[in-house]
Amino acid sequence: MFLRSLSVAAGAALLMIAVPGSATAAGGQFRYSYTTADGYEATGFLTNPASEQCINLAPAASEPGAAARAPKNHTDATATVFLGTDCEGDTYYTLPPGKGASDRLLVRSVVFS
């Protein structure tokens, strides 16, 4: 009986290792400010964003030359924000969980670790 229980437990452990894990997400909310096409101030947000996946910030990334600003990372993961779309370029800034930046920081995309 002991050997059977041991083999069942070992089989379950191997199954857990073999099955790929589900996609992870940063828990919480990421916020940013932007100006609409009509000139109004607005706030965009991402709730529980996917981890390790680049996210272009809309609508800022959809308008040529437009950028979002003042990102606030209220998630439990580190957010790396980029001035360029598709998380590309040499201009980026890292925001630890619970931290934010001023209106001077312009962003177009973000990735969470």
C-alpha positions in Angstrom: 0.0 0.0 0.0 2.8 2.4 0.9 4.6 1.8 -2.5 1.4 2.3 -4.4 0.8 5.7 -2.6 4.4 6.7 -3.2 4.1 5.9 -7.0 0.8 7.8 -7.3 2.5 10.8 -5.6 5.5 10.6 -7.8 3.3 10.4 -10.9 1.3 13.5 -9.8 4.6 15.4 -9.2 5.8 14.5 -12.7 2.6 15.6 -14.2 2.8 18.9 -12.5 6.3 19.4 -13.9 5.3 18.3 -17.5 2.2 20.5 -17.8 3.1 24.0 -18.8 2.1 26.7 -16.3 -0.6 29.2 -17.1 0.3 32.7 -18.2 1.2 34.9 -15.3 -0.1 38.4 -14.8 1.0 41.4 -12.7 -1.7 41.8 -10.0 -3.1 45.3 -9.7 -3.4 48.3 -11.9 -1.0 50.3 -14.1 -2.2 53.9 -14.8 -1.1 56.6 -17.2 -2.2 60.0 -18.4 -2.7 61.2 -22.0 -4.4 63.9 -24.0 -7.3 62.9 -26.3 -7.5 64.0 -29.9 -10.0 66.6 -28.7 -7.5 68.0 -26.3 -9.0 66.6 -23.1 -7.0 65.1 -20.3 -7.7 61.4 -19.7 -6.4 58.4 -17.7 -5.7 55.0 -19.2 -5.2 51.9 -17.2 -4.3 48.2 -17.5 -5.8 45.9 -14.9 -3.8 42.7 -14.1 -1.6 43.1 -17.2 0.1 40.0 -18.7 3.7 39.5 -17.5 6.7 39.3 -19.9 4.6 40.6 -22.8 5.0 44.0 -24.4 1.9 46.2 -24.3 1.5 49.3 -26.4 -0.4 52.0 -24.5 -3.6 53.0 -26.3 -4.7 55.5 -27.4 -1.2 57.1 -27.1 0.4 54.6 -29.3 -2.3 54.8 -31.9 -1.8 58.5 -32.8 1.4 59.3 -34.6 3.7 61.3 -32.4 1.5 61.0 -29.3 2.8 59.7 -26.0 1.3 58.9 -22.7 2.9 60.4 -19.5 3.0 60.1 -15.7 2.9 56.3 -15.4 1.9 54.9 -12.0 2.7 51.3 -11.3 0.2 50.0 -8.8 0.9 46.4 -9.6 2.9 43.8 -7.7 5.5 43.5 -10.5 8.2 45.7 -11.9 7.1 47.7 -14.9 9.6 48.8 -17.6 8.2 51.7 -19.7 9.6 52.7 -23.1 9.4 55.9 -25.0 9.1 53.8 -28.2 6.3 51.4 -29.2 6.8 47.6 -29.1 9.1 48.0 -26.0 11.9 49.1 -28.3 14.6 51.7 -28.1 17.2 53.0 -25.8 14.9 55.2 -23.8 13.2 53.3 -21.0 12.6 53.6 -17.3 12.0 51.0 -14.6 9.2 51.5 -12.1 9.2 49.2 -9.0 5.8 48.0 -7.7 3.9 50.9 -6.1 5.9 53.7 -7.7 5.0 56.3 -10.2 6.7 59.0 -12.3 6.1 62.6 -13.1 4.3 64.1 -16.1 7.8 64.6 -17.7 8.2 60.9 -18.3 6.7 60.1 -21.7 5.8 56.5 -22.5 4.4 54.5 -25.4 4.8 50.9 -24.3 5.3 48.8 -21.1 6.4 45.3 -20.1 6.0 43.7 -16.6 8.4 41.3 -15.1 
